[in-house]
Amino acid sequence: ADGLPLIMCTDCGLRRVVRCKSQHKWSLCQIFYCCPLHKRGGSSCPFWYWKEEYVDFLASRGLLPASANTYTRAGSMMVAESKYGVG
Ligand SMILES: [Zn+2]
């Protein structure tokens, strides 16, 4: 566990987001957070963040516990680059 809170999805508001581990070889075992209603390539809920992005998302909304502040900005550069390859 990394101590990040699992919030209710802010896009559809129907489900609590879940913590997942990437199965892609270009990002193997990287942690991401998404809505259970998110479907890759579909038109369903768009909520989907890499862990570092989710941390920033929580921080921007004041939802980040103080104990998790050490995660902020860690690996942000790498995430910013890979994000554009995902589509
Ligand atoms: Zn959702």
PDB file of the backbone (N, CA, C, O) and the ligand in Angstrom, with CONECT records:
HET     ZN  A 101       1
ATOM      1  N   ALA A   1       0.841  -1.199   0.000  1.00  0.00           N
ATOM      2  CA  ALA A   1       0.000   0.000   0.000  1.00  0.00           C
ATOM      3  C   ALA A   1       0.875   1.249   0.000  1.00  0.00           C
ATOM      4  O   ALA A   1       1.943   1.265   0.612  1.00  0.00           O
ATOM      5  N   ASP A   2       0.431   2.264  -0.669  1.00  0.00           N
ATOM      6  CA  ASP A   2       1.219   3.494  -0.733  1.00  0.00           C
ATOM      7  C   ASP A   2       0.523   4.644  -0.021  1.00  0.00           C
ATOM      8  O   ASP A   2       0.990   5.780  -0.100  1.00  0.00           O
ATOM      9  N   GLY A   3      -0.566   4.384   0.663  1.00  0.00           N
ATOM     10  CA  GLY A   3      -1.188   5.397   1.507  1.00  0.00           C
ATOM     11  C   GLY A   3      -2.051   6.397   0.786  1.00  0.00           C
ATOM     12  O   GLY A   3      -2.591   7.310   1.410  1.00  0.00           O
ATOM     13  N   LEU A   4      -2.195   6.245  -0.528  1.00  0.00           N
ATOM     14  CA  LEU A   4      -3.031   7.197  -1.247  1.00  0.00           C
ATOM     15  C   LEU A   4      -4.507   6.843  -1.069  1.00  0.00           C
ATOM     16  O   LEU A   4      -4.880   5.674  -1.174  1.00  0.00           O
ATOM     17  N   PRO A   5      -5.343   7.836  -0.802  1.00  0.00           N
ATOM     18  CA  PRO A   5      -6.766   7.581  -0.649  1.00  0.00           C
ATOM     19  C   PRO A   5      -7.418   7.226  -1.981  1.00  0.00           C
ATOM     20  O   PRO A   5      -7.051   7.768  -3.024  1.00  0.00           O
ATOM     21  N   LEU A   6      -8.374   6.322  -1.942  1.00  0.00           N
ATOM     22  CA  LEU A   6      -9.142   5.986  -3.140  1.00  0.00           C
ATOM     23  C   LEU A   6     -10.448   6.766  -3.076  1.00  0.00           C
ATOM     24  O   LEU A   6     -11.342   6.455  -2.289  1.00  0.00           O
ATOM     25  N   ILE A   7     -10.531   7.769  -3.910  1.00  0.00           N
ATOM     26  CA  ILE A   7     -11.674   8.679  -3.874  1.00  0.00           C
ATOM     27  C   ILE A   7     -12.790   8.183  -4.777  1.00  0.00           C
ATOM     28  O   ILE A   7     -12.584   7.309  -5.619  1.00  0.00           O
ATOM     29  N   MET A   8     -13.963   8.746  -4.593  1.00  0.00           N
ATOM     30  CA  MET A   8     -15.031   8.493  -5.542  1.00  0.00           C
ATOM     31  C   MET A   8     -14.647   9.139  -6.872  1.00  0.00           C
ATOM     32  O   MET A   8     -14.110  10.247  -6.902  1.00  0.00           O
ATOM     33  N   CYS A   9     -14.922   8.447  -7.957  1.00  0.00           N
ATOM     34  CA  CYS A   9     -14.574   8.960  -9.278  1.00  0.00           C
ATOM     35  C   CYS A   9     -15.185  10.342  -9.473  1.00  0.00           C
ATOM     36  O   CYS A   9     -16.376  10.550  -9.242  1.00  0.00           O
ATOM     37  N   THR A  10     -14.341  11.286  -9.905  1.00  0.00           N
ATOM     38  CA  THR A  10     -14.828  12.651 -10.084  1.00  0.00           C
ATOM     39  C   THR A  10     -15.409  12.876 -11.478  1.00  0.00           C
ATOM     40  O   THR A  10     -15.969  13.937 -11.755  1.00  0.00           O
ATOM     41  N   ASP A  11     -15.279  11.888 -12.347  1.00  0.00           N
ATOM     42  CA  ASP A  11     -15.827  12.038 -13.701  1.00  0.00           C
ATOM     43  C   ASP A  11     -17.249  11.506 -13.801  1.00  0.00           C
ATOM     44  O   ASP A  11     -18.135  12.188 -14.315  1.00  0.00           O
ATOM     45  N   CYS A  12     -17.471  10.285 -13.309  1.00  0.00           N
ATOM     46  CA  CYS A  12     -18.827   9.734 -13.378  1.00  0.00           C
ATOM     47  C   CYS A  12     -19.528   9.789 -12.022  1.00  0.00           C
ATOM     48  O   CYS A  12     -20.757   9.793 -11.949  1.00  0.00           O
ATOM     49  N   GLY A  13     -18.729   9.831 -10.941  1.00  0.00           N
ATOM     50  CA  GLY A  13     -19.307   9.923  -9.610  1.00  0.00           C
ATOM     51  C   GLY A  13     -20.022   8.674  -9.145  1.00  0.00           C
ATOM     52  O   GLY A  13     -20.739   8.702  -8.145  1.00  0.00           O
ATOM     53  N   LEU A  14     -19.833   7.573  -9.864  1.00  0.00           N
ATOM     54  CA  LEU A  14     -20.580   6.351  -9.579  1.00  0.00           C
ATOM     55  C   LEU A  14     -19.769   5.317  -8.810  1.00  0.00           C
ATOM     56  O   LEU A  14     -20.326   4.523  -8.053  1.00  0.00           O
ATOM     57  N   ARG A  15     -18.468   5.327  -9.003  1.00  0.00           N
ATOM     58  CA  ARG A  15     -17.630   4.278  -8.427  1.00  0.00           C
ATOM     59  C   ARG A  15     -16.427   4.877  -7.716  1.00  0.00           C
ATOM     60  O   ARG A  15     -16.009   6.001  -7.997  1.00  0.00           O
ATOM     61  N   ARG A  16     -15.879   4.097  -6.786  1.00  0.00           N
ATOM     62  CA  ARG A  16     -14.630   4.471  -6.164  1.00  0.00           C
ATOM     63  C   ARG A  16     -13.490   4.025  -7.067  1.00  0.00           C
ATOM     64  O   ARG A  16     -13.510   2.914  -7.596  1.00  0.00           O
ATOM     65  N   VAL A  17     -12.501   4.887  -7.243  1.00  0.00           N
ATOM     66  CA  VAL A  17     -11.392   4.543  -8.129  1.00  0.00           C
ATOM     67  C   VAL A  17     -10.595   3.376  -7.545  1.00  0.00           C
ATOM     68  O   VAL A  17     -10.621   3.138  -6.337  1.00  0.00           O
ATOM     69  N   VAL A  18      -9.903   2.670  -8.395  1.00  0.00           N
ATOM     70  CA  VAL A  18      -9.141   1.496  -7.982  1.00  0.00           C
ATOM     71  C   VAL A  18      -7.669   1.650  -8.351  1.00  0.00           C
ATOM     72  O   VAL A  18      -7.318   2.341  -9.307  1.00  0.00           O
ATOM     73  N   ARG A  19      -6.828   0.994  -7.575  1.00  0.00           N
ATOM     74  CA  ARG A  19      -5.386   1.017  -7.799  1.00  0.00           C
ATOM     75  C   ARG A  19      -5.020  -0.198  -8.649  1.00  0.00           C
ATOM     76  O   ARG A  19      -5.381  -1.325  -8.308  1.00  0.00           O
ATOM     77  N   CYS A  20      -4.312   0.022  -9.742  1.00  0.00           N
ATOM     78  CA  CYS A  20      -3.981  -1.062 -10.661  1.00  0.00           C
ATOM     79  C   CYS A  20      -2.498  -1.051 -10.993  1.00  0.00           C
ATOM     80  O   CYS A  20      -1.790  -0.083 -10.715  1.00  0.00           O
ATOM     81  N   LYS A  21      -2.044  -2.137 -11.590  1.00  0.00           N
ATOM     82  CA  LYS A  21      -0.650  -2.255 -11.995  1.00  0.00           C
ATOM     83  C   LYS A  21      -0.589  -2.518 -13.489  1.00  0.00           C
ATOM     84  O   LYS A  21      -1.259  -3.408 -14.013  1.00  0.00           O
ATOM     85  N   SER A  22       0.232  -1.721 -14.163  1.00  0.00           N
ATOM     86  CA  SER A  22       0.302  -1.824 -15.612  1.00  0.00           C
ATOM     87  C   SER A  22       0.853  -3.164 -16.073  1.00  0.00           C
ATOM     88  O   SER A  22       1.768  -3.711 -15.456  1.00  0.00           O
ATOM     89  N   GLN A  23       0.300  -3.691 -17.151  1.00  0.00           N
ATOM     90  CA  GLN A  23       0.758  -4.948 -17.732  1.00  0.00           C
ATOM     91  C   GLN A  23       1.511  -4.715 -19.040  1.00  0.00           C
ATOM     92  O   GLN A  23       1.980  -5.664 -19.669  1.00  0.00           O
ATOM     93  N   HIS A  24       1.625  -3.431 -19.454  1.00  0.00           N
ATOM     94  CA  HIS A  24       2.336  -3.137 -20.691  1.00  0.00           C
ATOM     95  C   HIS A  24       3.835  -3.218 -20.476  1.00  0.00           C
ATOM     96  O   HIS A  24       4.337  -2.821 -19.425  1.00  0.00           O
ATOM     97  N   LYS A  25       4.550  -3.729 -21.463  1.00  0.00           N
ATOM     98  CA  LYS A  25       5.980  -3.902 -21.276  1.00  0.00           C
ATOM     99  C   LYS A  25       6.713  -2.565 -21.218  1.00  0.00           C
ATOM    100  O   LYS A  25       7.806  -2.489 -20.657  1.00  0.00           O
ATOM    101  N   TRP A  26       6.130  -1.507 -21.791  1.00  0.00           N
ATOM    102  CA  TRP A  26       6.786  -0.203 -21.725  1.00  0.00           C
ATOM    103  C   TRP A  26       6.537   0.486 -20.390  1.00  0.00           C
ATOM    104  O   TRP A  26       7.113   1.540 -20.120  1.00  0.00           O
ATOM    105  N   SER A  27       5.703  -0.086 -19.571  1.00  0.00           N
ATOM    106  CA  SER A  27       5.451   0.533 -18.270  1.00  0.00           C
ATOM    107  C   SER A  27       5.165  -0.555 -17.244  1.00  0.00           C
ATOM    108  O   SER A  27       4.339  -0.370 -16.351  1.00  0.00           O
ATOM    109  N   LEU A  28       5.838  -1.670 -17.370  1.00  0.00           N
ATOM    110  CA  LEU A  28       5.501  -2.838 -16.572  1.00  0.00           C
ATOM    111  C   LEU A  28       5.546  -2.551 -15.075  1.00  0.00           C
ATOM    112  O   LEU A  28       6.522  -2.023 -14.542  1.00  0.00           O
ATOM    113  N   CYS A  29       4.463  -2.917 -14.433  1.00  0.00           N
ATOM    114  CA  CYS A  29       4.333  -2.826 -12.976  1.00  0.00           C
ATOM    115  C   CYS A  29       4.259  -1.387 -12.468  1.00  0.00           C
ATOM    116  O   CYS A  29       4.279  -1.170 -11.257  1.00  0.00           O
ATOM    117  N   GLN A  30       4.174  -0.406 -13.356  1.00  0.00           N
ATOM    118  CA  GLN A  30       3.917   0.944 -12.872  1.00  0.00           C
ATOM    119  C   GLN A  30       2.478   1.002 -12.357  1.00  0.00           C
ATOM    120  O   GLN A  30       1.570   0.375 -12.903  1.00  0.00           O
ATOM    121  N   ILE A  31       2.309   1.768 -11.303  1.00  0.00           N
ATOM    122  CA  ILE A  31       1.004   1.856 -10.665  1.00  0.00           C
ATOM    123  C   ILE A  31       0.184   2.970 -11.299  1.00  0.00           C
ATOM    124  O   ILE A  31       0.688   4.061 -11.564  1.00  0.00           O
ATOM    125  N   PHE A  32      -1.087   2.673 -11.536  1.00  0.00           N
ATOM    126  CA  PHE A  32      -1.995   3.720 -11.987  1.00  0.00           C
ATOM    127  C   PHE A  32      -3.318   3.576 -11.251  1.00  0.00           C
ATOM    128  O   PHE A  32      -3.601   2.546 -10.640  1.00  0.00           O
ATOM    129  N   TYR A  33      -4.111   4.622 -11.322  1.00  0.00           N
ATOM    130  CA  TYR A  33      -5.411   4.646 -10.662  1.00  0.00           C
ATOM    131  C   TYR A  33      -6.464   4.950 -11.703  1.00  0.00           C
ATOM    132  O   TYR A  33      -6.300   5.872 -12.502  1.00  0.00           O
ATOM    133  N   CYS A  34      -7.543   4.187 -11.704  1.00  0.00           N
ATOM    134  CA  CYS A  34      -8.575   4.429 -12.694  1.00  0.00           C
ATOM    135  C   CYS A  34      -9.951   4.111 -12.121  1.00  0.00           C
ATOM    136  O   CYS A  34     -10.084   3.456 -11.087  1.00  0.00           O
ATOM    137  N   CYS A  35     -10.953   4.591 -12.818  1.00  0.00           N
ATOM    138  CA  CYS A  35     -12.333   4.284 -12.485  1.00  0.00           C
ATOM    139  C   CYS A  35     -12.643   2.864 -12.947  1.00  0.00           C
ATOM    140  O   CYS A  35     -12.222   2.467 -14.034  1.00  0.00           O
ATOM    141  N   PRO A  36     -13.375   2.089 -12.140  1.00  0.00           N
ATOM    142  CA  PRO A  36     -13.766   0.745 -12.566  1.00  0.00           C
ATOM    143  C   PRO A  36     -14.580   0.757 -13.859  1.00  0.00           C
ATOM    144  O   PRO A  36     -14.658  -0.255 -14.555  1.00  0.00           O
ATOM    145  N   LEU A  37     -15.179   1.890 -14.176  1.00  0.00           N
ATOM    146  CA  LEU A  37     -16.002   1.991 -15.379  1.00  0.00           C
ATOM    147  C   LEU A  37     -15.190   2.405 -16.598  1.00  0.00           C
ATOM    148  O   LEU A  37     -15.715   2.497 -17.708  1.00  0.00           O
ATOM    149  N   HIS A  38     -13.880   2.657 -16.373  1.00  0.00           N
ATOM    150  CA  HIS A  38     -13.028   3.020 -17.498  1.00  0.00           C
ATOM    151  C   HIS A  38     -12.787   1.790 -18.371  1.00  0.00           C
ATOM    152  O   HIS A  38     -12.449   0.717 -17.872  1.00  0.00           O
ATOM    153  N   LYS A  39     -12.966   1.965 -19.684  1.00  0.00           N
ATOM    154  CA  LYS A  39     -12.672   0.900 -20.622  1.00  0.00           C
ATOM    155  C   LYS A  39     -11.710   1.438 -21.668  1.00  0.00           C
ATOM    156  O   LYS A  39     -11.976   2.453 -22.312  1.00  0.00           O
ATOM    157  N   ARG A  40     -10.595   0.749 -21.828  1.00  0.00           N
ATOM    158  CA  ARG A  40      -9.600   1.197 -22.786  1.00  0.00           C
ATOM    159  C   ARG A  40     -10.192   1.275 -24.188  1.00  0.00           C
ATOM    160  O   ARG A  40     -10.776   0.315 -24.690  1.00  0.00           O
ATOM    161  N   GLY A  41     -10.027   2.447 -24.810  1.00  0.00           N
ATOM    162  CA  GLY A  41     -10.479   2.605 -26.178  1.00  0.00           C
ATOM    163  C   GLY A  41     -11.973   2.804 -26.318  1.00  0.00           C
ATOM    164  O   GLY A  41     -12.480   2.996 -27.423  1.00  0.00           O
ATOM    165  N   GLY A  42     -12.683   2.759 -25.191  1.00  0.00           N
ATOM    166  CA  GLY A  42     -14.127   2.916 -25.264  1.00  0.00           C
ATOM    167  C   GLY A  42     -14.558   4.330 -24.976  1.00  0.00           C
ATOM    168  O   GLY A  42     -13.732   5.238 -24.886  1.00  0.00           O
ATOM    169  N   SER A  43     -15.855   4.516 -24.830  1.00  0.00           N
ATOM    170  CA  SER A  43     -16.391   5.842 -24.586  1.00  0.00           C
ATOM    171  C   SER A  43     -16.919   5.946 -23.153  1.00  0.00           C
ATOM    172  O   SER A  43     -17.779   6.776 -22.860  1.00  0.00           O
ATOM    173  N   SER A  44     -16.402   5.105 -22.276  1.00  0.00           N
ATOM    174  CA  SER A  44     -16.874   5.103 -20.902  1.00  0.00           C
ATOM    175  C   SER A  44     -16.098   6.112 -20.071  1.00  0.00           C
ATOM    176  O   SER A  44     -15.485   7.030 -20.616  1.00  0.00           O
ATOM    177  N   CYS A  45     -16.121   5.946 -18.765  1.00  0.00           N
ATOM    178  CA  CYS A  45     -15.536   6.937 -17.879  1.00  0.00           C
ATOM    179  C   CYS A  45     -14.057   7.203 -18.181  1.00  0.00           C
ATOM    180  O   CYS A  45     -13.271   6.264 -18.307  1.00  0.00           O
ATOM    181  N   PRO A  46     -13.682   8.472 -18.296  1.00  0.00           N
ATOM    182  CA  PRO A  46     -12.304   8.816 -18.675  1.00  0.00           C
ATOM    183  C   PRO A  46     -11.308   8.849 -17.522  1.00  0.00           C
ATOM    184  O   PRO A  46     -10.125   9.106 -17.746  1.00  0.00           O
ATOM    185  N   PHE A  47     -11.752   8.599 -16.306  1.00  0.00           N
ATOM    186  CA  PHE A  47     -10.846   8.735 -15.158  1.00  0.00           C
ATOM    187  C   PHE A  47      -9.732   7.698 -15.211  1.00  0.00           C
ATOM    188  O   PHE A  47      -9.991   6.499 -15.110  1.00  0.00           O
ATOM    189  N   TRP A  48      -8.492   8.158 -15.370  1.00  0.00           N
ATOM    190  CA  TRP A  48      -7.330   7.265 -15.475  1.00  0.00           C
ATOM    191  C   TRP A  48      -6.071   8.094 -15.260  1.00  0.00           C
ATOM    192  O   TRP A  48      -5.795   9.015 -16.029  1.00  0.00           O
ATOM    193  N   TYR A  49      -5.308   7.774 -14.218  1.00  0.00           N
ATOM    194  CA  TYR A  49      -4.093   8.534 -13.911  1.00  0.00           C
ATOM    195  C   TYR A  49      -2.959   7.609 -13.508  1.00  0.00           C
ATOM    196  O   TYR A  49      -3.169   6.627 -12.797  1.00  0.00           O
ATOM    197  N   TRP A  50      -1.743   7.931 -13.972  1.00  0.00           N
ATOM    198  CA  TRP A  50      -0.571   7.324 -13.365  1.00  0.00           C
ATOM    199  C   TRP A  50      -0.517   7.748 -11.914  1.00  0.00           C
ATOM    200  O   TRP A  50      -1.110   8.757 -11.531  1.00  0.00           O
ATOM    201  N   LYS A  51       0.197   6.974 -11.102  1.00  0.00           N
ATOM    202  CA  LYS A  51       0.255   7.267  -9.681  1.00  0.00           C
ATOM    203  C   LYS A  51       0.704   8.704  -9.423  1.00  0.00           C
ATOM    204  O   LYS A  51       0.107   9.411  -8.612  1.00  0.00           O
ATOM    205  N   GLU A  52       1.771   9.135 -10.125  1.00  0.00           N
ATOM    206  CA  GLU A  52       2.277  10.476  -9.897  1.00  0.00           C
ATOM    207  C   GLU A  52       1.236  11.533 -10.271  1.00  0.00           C
ATOM    208  O   GLU A  52       1.127  12.569  -9.615  1.00  0.00           O
ATOM    209  N   GLU A  53       0.476  11.258 -11.330  1.00  0.00           N
ATOM    210  CA  GLU A  53      -0.568  12.194 -11.743  1.00  0.00           C
ATOM    211  C   GLU A  53      -1.720  12.200 -10.742  1.00  0.00           C
ATOM    212  O   GLU A  53      -2.320  13.237 -10.460  1.00  0.00           O
ATOM    213  N   TYR A  54      -2.005  11.031 -10.222  1.00  0.00           N
ATOM    214  CA  TYR A  54      -3.079  10.913  -9.229  1.00  0.00           C
ATOM    215  C   TYR A  54      -2.704  11.685  -7.972  1.00  0.00           C
ATOM    216  O   TYR A  54      -3.549  12.332  -7.353  1.00  0.00           O
ATOM    217  N   VAL A  55      -1.421  11.611  -7.599  1.00  0.00           N
ATOM    218  CA  VAL A  55      -0.937  12.374  -6.447  1.00  0.00           C
ATOM    219  C   VAL A  55      -1.154  13.874  -6.687  1.00  0.00           C
ATOM    220  O   VAL A  55      -1.654  14.587  -5.817  1.00  0.00           O
ATOM    221  N   ASP A  56      -0.771  14.334  -7.879  1.00  0.00           N
ATOM    222  CA  ASP A  56      -0.969  15.744  -8.202  1.00  0.00           C
ATOM    223  C   ASP A  56      -2.450  16.109  -8.208  1.00  0.00           C
ATOM    224  O   ASP A  56      -2.847  17.180  -7.748  1.00  0.00           O
ATOM    225  N   PHE A  57      -3.252  15.194  -8.738  1.00  0.00           N
ATOM    226  CA  PHE A  57      -4.698  15.401  -8.793  1.00  0.00           C
ATOM    227  C   PHE A  57      -5.260  15.555  -7.383  1.00  0.00           C
ATOM    228  O   PHE A  57      -6.035  16.472  -7.112  1.00  0.00           O
ATOM    229  N   LEU A  58      -4.866  14.653  -6.488  1.00  0.00           N
ATOM    230  CA  LEU A  58      -5.333  14.726  -5.108  1.00  0.00           C
ATOM    231  C   LEU A  58      -4.849  16.002  -4.435  1.00  0.00           C
ATOM    232  O   LEU A  58      -5.596  16.674  -3.724  1.00  0.00           O
ATOM    233  N   ALA A  59      -3.575  16.318  -4.678  1.00  0.00           N
ATOM    234  CA  ALA A  59      -3.005  17.502  -4.044  1.00  0.00           C
ATOM    235  C   ALA A  59      -3.734  18.764  -4.498  1.00  0.00           C
ATOM    236  O   ALA A  59      -3.975  19.671  -3.701  1.00  0.00           O
ATOM    237  N   SER A  60      -4.085  18.815  -5.789  1.00  0.00           N
ATOM    238  CA  SER A  60      -4.743  20.000  -6.334  1.00  0.00           C
ATOM    239  C   SER A  60      -6.137  20.188  -5.751  1.00  0.00           C
ATOM    240  O   SER A  60      -6.684  21.291  -5.754  1.00  0.00           O
ATOM    241  N   ARG A  61      -6.696  19.100  -5.256  1.00  0.00           N
ATOM    242  CA  ARG A  61      -8.034  19.161  -4.676  1.00  0.00           C
ATOM    243  C   ARG A  61      -8.015  19.118  -3.157  1.00  0.00           C
ATOM    244  O   ARG A  61      -9.059  19.052  -2.508  1.00  0.00           O
ATOM    245  N   GLY A  62      -6.808  19.157  -2.602  1.00  0.00           N
ATOM    246  CA  GLY A  62      -6.684  19.165  -1.154  1.00  0.00           C
ATOM    247  C   GLY A  62      -7.061  17.848  -0.511  1.00  0.00           C
ATOM    248  O   GLY A  62      -7.464  17.809   0.651  1.00  0.00           O
ATOM    249  N   LEU A  63      -6.931  16.763  -1.270  1.00  0.00           N
ATOM    250  CA  LEU A  63      -7.339  15.444  -0.780  1.00  0.00           C
ATOM    251  C   LEU A  63      -6.150  14.588  -0.354  1.00  0.00           C
ATOM    252  O   LEU A  63      -6.311  13.452   0.092  1.00  0.00           O
ATOM    253  N   LEU A  64      -4.957  15.156  -0.499  1.00  0.00           N
ATOM    254  CA  LEU A  64      -3.775  14.362  -0.220  1.00  0.00           C
ATOM    255  C   LEU A  64      -3.403  14.424   1.255  1.00  0.00           C
ATOM    256  O   LEU A  64      -3.210  15.513   1.796  1.00  0.00           O
ATOM    257  N   PRO A  65      -3.300  13.277   1.911  1.00  0.00           N
ATOM    258  CA  PRO A  65      -2.868  13.284   3.309  1.00  0.00           C
ATOM    259  C   PRO A  65      -1.429  13.762   3.425  1.00  0.00           C
ATOM    260  O   PRO A  65      -0.628  13.558   2.512  1.00  0.00           O
ATOM    261  N   ALA A  66      -1.104  14.385   4.524  1.00  0.00           N
ATOM    262  CA  ALA A  66       0.229  14.947   4.710  1.00  0.00           C
ATOM    263  C   ALA A  66       1.301  13.866   4.599  1.00  0.00           C
ATOM    264  O   ALA A  66       2.416  14.133   4.151  1.00  0.00           O
ATOM    265  N   SER A  67       0.958  12.647   5.010  1.00  0.00           N
ATOM    266  CA  SER A  67       1.941  11.573   5.010  1.00  0.00           C
ATOM    267  C   SER A  67       2.344  11.153   3.603  1.00  0.00           C
ATOM    268  O   SER A  67       3.358  10.477   3.427  1.00  0.00           O
ATOM    269  N   ALA A  68       1.570  11.540   2.611  1.00  0.00           N
ATOM    270  CA  ALA A  68       1.843  11.126   1.242  1.00  0.00           C
ATOM    271  C   ALA A  68       2.564  12.205   0.450  1.00  0.00           C
ATOM    272  O   ALA A  68       2.815  12.024  -0.742  1.00  0.00           O
ATOM    273  N   ASN A  69       2.897  13.306   1.074  1.00  0.00           N
ATOM    274  CA  ASN A  69       3.513  14.422   0.362  1.00  0.00           C
ATOM    275  C   ASN A  69       4.844  14.060  -0.286  1.00  0.00           C
ATOM    276  O   ASN A  69       5.268  14.696  -1.251  1.00  0.00           O
ATOM    277  N   THR A  70       5.490  13.048   0.243  1.00  0.00           N
ATOM    278  CA  THR A  70       6.792  12.683  -0.301  1.00  0.00           C
ATOM    279  C   THR A  70       6.695  12.145  -1.715  1.00  0.00           C
ATOM    280  O   THR A  70       7.697  12.095  -2.428  1.00  0.00           O
ATOM    281  N   TYR A  71       5.512  11.744  -2.128  1.00  0.00           N
ATOM    282  CA  TYR A  71       5.340  11.216  -3.476  1.00  0.00           C
ATOM    283  C   TYR A  71       5.251  12.323  -4.517  1.00  0.00           C
ATOM    284  O   TYR A  71       5.498  12.091  -5.701  1.00  0.00           O
ATOM    285  N   THR A  72       4.905  13.499  -4.085  1.00  0.00           N
ATOM    286  CA  THR A  72       4.646  14.584  -5.015  1.00  0.00           C
ATOM    287  C   THR A  72       5.855  14.849  -5.903  1.00  0.00           C
ATOM    288  O   THR A  72       6.976  14.982  -5.413  1.00  0.00           O
ATOM    289  N   ARG A  73       5.628  14.923  -7.180  1.00  0.00           N
ATOM    290  CA  ARG A  73       6.610  15.251  -8.209  1.00  0.00           C
ATOM    291  C   ARG A  73       7.594  14.134  -8.501  1.00  0.00           C
ATOM    292  O   ARG A  73       8.383  14.256  -9.439  1.00  0.00           O
ATOM    293  N   ALA A  74       7.581  13.066  -7.751  1.00  0.00           N
ATOM    294  CA  ALA A  74       8.509  11.973  -8.033  1.00  0.00           C
ATOM    295  C   ALA A  74       8.196  11.372  -9.395  1.00  0.00           C
ATOM    296  O   ALA A  74       7.094  10.871  -9.617  1.00  0.00           O
ATOM    297  N   GLY A  75       9.153  11.420 -10.296  1.00  0.00           N
ATOM    298  CA  GLY A  75       8.960  10.803 -11.606  1.00  0.00           C
ATOM    299  C   GLY A  75       8.036  11.567 -12.519  1.00  0.00           C
ATOM    300  O   GLY A  75       7.532  10.996 -13.487  1.00  0.00           O
ATOM    301  N   SER A  76       7.791  12.834 -12.254  1.00  0.00           N
ATOM    302  CA  SER A  76       6.840  13.592 -13.057  1.00  0.00           C
ATOM    303  C   SER A  76       7.291  13.721 -14.509  1.00  0.00           C
ATOM    304  O   SER A  76       6.467  13.679 -15.422  1.00  0.00           O
ATOM    305  N   MET A  77       8.575  13.875 -14.722  1.00  0.00           N
ATOM    306  CA  MET A  77       9.072  14.044 -16.080  1.00  0.00           C
ATOM    307  C   MET A  77       8.778  12.802 -16.921  1.00  0.00           C
ATOM    308  O   MET A  77       8.290  12.907 -18.046  1.00  0.00           O
ATOM    309  N   MET A  78       9.075  11.649 -16.377  1.00  0.00           N
ATOM    310  CA  MET A  78       8.863  10.409 -17.104  1.00  0.00           C
ATOM    311  C   MET A  78       7.379  10.226 -17.426  1.00  0.00           C
ATOM    312  O   MET A  78       7.031   9.803 -18.529  1.00  0.00           O
ATOM    313  N   VAL A  79       6.533  10.533 -16.500  1.00  0.00           N
ATOM    314  CA  VAL A  79       5.103  10.396 -16.701  1.00  0.00           C
ATOM    315  C   VAL A  79       4.626  11.336 -17.789  1.00  0.00           C
ATOM    316  O   VAL A  79       3.808  10.965 -18.632  1.00  0.00           O
ATOM    317  N   ALA A  80       5.146  12.565 -17.766  1.00  0.00           N
ATOM    318  CA  ALA A  80       4.718  13.555 -18.753  1.00  0.00           C
ATOM    319  C   ALA A  80       5.048  13.082 -20.163  1.00  0.00           C
ATOM    320  O   ALA A  80       4.280  13.321 -21.096  1.00  0.00           O
ATOM    321  N   GLU A  81       6.176  12.418 -20.321  1.00  0.00           N
ATOM    322  CA  GLU A  81       6.563  11.936 -21.641  1.00  0.00           C
ATOM    323  C   GLU A  81       5.711  10.752 -22.082  1.00  0.00           C
ATOM    324  O   GLU A  81       5.223  10.707 -23.212  1.00  0.00           O
ATOM    325  N   SER A  82       5.544   9.806 -21.184  1.00  0.00           N
ATOM    326  CA  SER A  82       4.830   8.592 -21.564  1.00  0.00           C
ATOM    327  C   SER A  82       3.358   8.840 -21.818  1.00  0.00           C
ATOM    328  O   SER A  82       2.718   8.110 -22.575  1.00  0.00           O
ATOM    329  N   LYS A  83       2.825   9.865 -21.189  1.00  0.00           N
ATOM    330  CA  LYS A  83       1.409  10.155 -21.310  1.00  0.00           C
ATOM    331  C   LYS A  83       1.002  10.378 -22.765  1.00  0.00           C
ATOM    332  O   LYS A  83      -0.081   9.963 -23.175  1.00  0.00           O
ATOM    333  N   TYR A  84       1.865  11.032 -23.547  1.00  0.00           N
ATOM    334  CA  TYR A  84       1.502  11.367 -24.907  1.00  0.00           C
ATOM    335  C   TYR A  84       1.566  10.170 -25.854  1.00  0.00           C
ATOM    336  O   TYR A  84       1.082  10.226 -26.984  1.00  0.00           O
ATOM    337  N   GLY A  85       2.172   9.090 -25.369  1.00  0.00           N
ATOM    338  CA  GLY A  85       2.222   7.910 -26.197  1.00  0.00           C
ATOM    339  C   GLY A  85       1.045   6.989 -25.986  1.00  0.00           C
ATOM    340  O   GLY A  85       0.847   6.033 -26.735  1.00  0.00           O
ATOM    341  N   VAL A  86       0.273   7.278 -24.972  1.00  0.00           N
ATOM    342  CA  VAL A  86      -0.831   6.403 -24.626  1.00  0.00           C
ATOM    343  C   VAL A  86      -2.034   6.648 -25.530  1.00  0.00           C
ATOM    344  O   VAL A  86      -2.719   5.711 -25.942  1.00  0.00           O
ATOM    345  N   GLY A  87      -2.274   7.884 -25.823  1.00  0.00           N
ATOM    346  CA  GLY A  87      -3.378   8.217 -26.728  1.00  0.00           C
ATOM    347  C   GLY A  87      -4.642   8.461 -25.985  1.00  0.00           C
ATOM    348  O   GLY A  87      -5.670   8.754 -26.595  1.00  0.00           O
TER     349      GLY A  87
HETATM  350 ZN    ZN A 101     -15.812   7.065 -13.276  1.00  0.00          ZN2+
END
